[in-house]
Amino acid sequence: MNHFRFNLSLRLFHPSMSPSLISSELGMVPFRAWKVGEQRVTQRGDLLEGTYDSTYWCSPELTGGGAGLTELLEAQLAELETRKAFLAEFCSTGGRIEYFVGWFTDKKNTGEVFDWRLLSRLAALQISLSMDIYGGNSPI
């Protein structure tokens, strides 16, 4: 049994593509998105200085009904593999795609193995794996 919780989301960054096109191609509504050149704002909508220098699109938190991280990634990849042509075009025009994992633990040590077959599927779609790890206050 793993002693961690996680959040998983899909994030896309592009120099010019519109978030609405990304949403249309993925068949998903973003949790947060902006278009290059738009006025920067906080999550509450307060104005910030400057404009966004690239387009950003982030899915809502992806869930798997109690599935583990690896199983959830595998299920999500099965859906994205049906959109391989769009993802290839997205990357070939300067885009970057990643799964973002927020990993939370109160234990001294936790871990997960990402099997080479899963990593190969991520690589085939040009998807990176980004992890932020939030640990407890226990000494090592």
Stockholm file with secondary structure:
# STOCKHOLM 1.0

chainA/1-140         MNHFRFNLSLRLFHPSMSPSLISSELGMVPFRAWKVGEQRVTQRGDLLEGTYDSTYWCSPELTGGGAGLTELLEAQLAELETRKAFLAEFCSTGGRIEYFVGWFTDKKNTGEVFDWRLLSRLAALQISLSMDIYGGNSPI
#=GR chainA/1-140 SS CCCCEEEEEEEEEESSCCHHHHHHHHTCCCSEEECTTSEEECTTCCEEEEECSSEEEECCCCCCTTCCHHHHHHHHHHHHGGGHHHHHHHHHTTCEEEEEEEEECSSSCCCCCCCHHHHHHHHHTTEEEEEEEECCSCCC
#=GC SS_cons         CCCCEEEEEEEEEESSCCHHHHHHHHTCCCSEEECTTSEEECTTCCEEEEECSSEEEECCCCCCTTCCHHHHHHHHHHHHGGGHHHHHHHHHTTCEEEEEEEEECSSSCCCCCCCHHHHHHHHHTTEEEEEEEECCSCCC
//
